[in-house]
Amino acid sequence: MARSLFVTIMLIGIFITANLFINNIYAQEKEPCIISITEPQNNVTVGRETTVKGKADIPRGNYLWVLARRSDFKPLWWPQREAEIDPRTKKWGATAVFGGAQDIGWNFDIGVISVDKEGHTFLKDYWIKAMRTGDWKPIEVPQTSCPPTIIKVKKVKH
């Protein structure tokens, strides 16, 4: 009886130790998911276009995209372009365009998202087609791999 109790306690101890070890490995391998916009600042005024800058640390194999939309066009967005992250500094930058002359005085959202390869292919195919044809219809964006970062700006000139 005492021997079986000892074996049971040892097995429970091994099980708990193994779970702690596995959880520790998982916590260490969890991919980063940080996206910030440093320029422009939230709630500033912009013209026809501006360079959006920030820092990001996203899961390996994912891609960073900058989006824009007039605030009243939710949930649709216009993909602006992919933003390449400097692997050393984690800084990125990309240009965003804010509609036409008819959009002066309107608030715009700038969104920065991280997407997997499938989402990236979808956005890149859309962007290439729009660049070739000039057909820039807003779209719903694919599933993101990190929470999106969104700021507001106001277009005041063209």
Beta strands, then each sheet from edge to edge (+ up, - down):
strand 1: 34-39
strand 2: 44-46
strand 3: 49-57
strand 4: 63-70
strand 5: 78-83
strand 6: 91-97
strand 7: 107-115
strand 8: 149-155
sheet 1: 1+ 3- 6+
sheet 2: 2+ 8+ 7- 4+ 5-
end
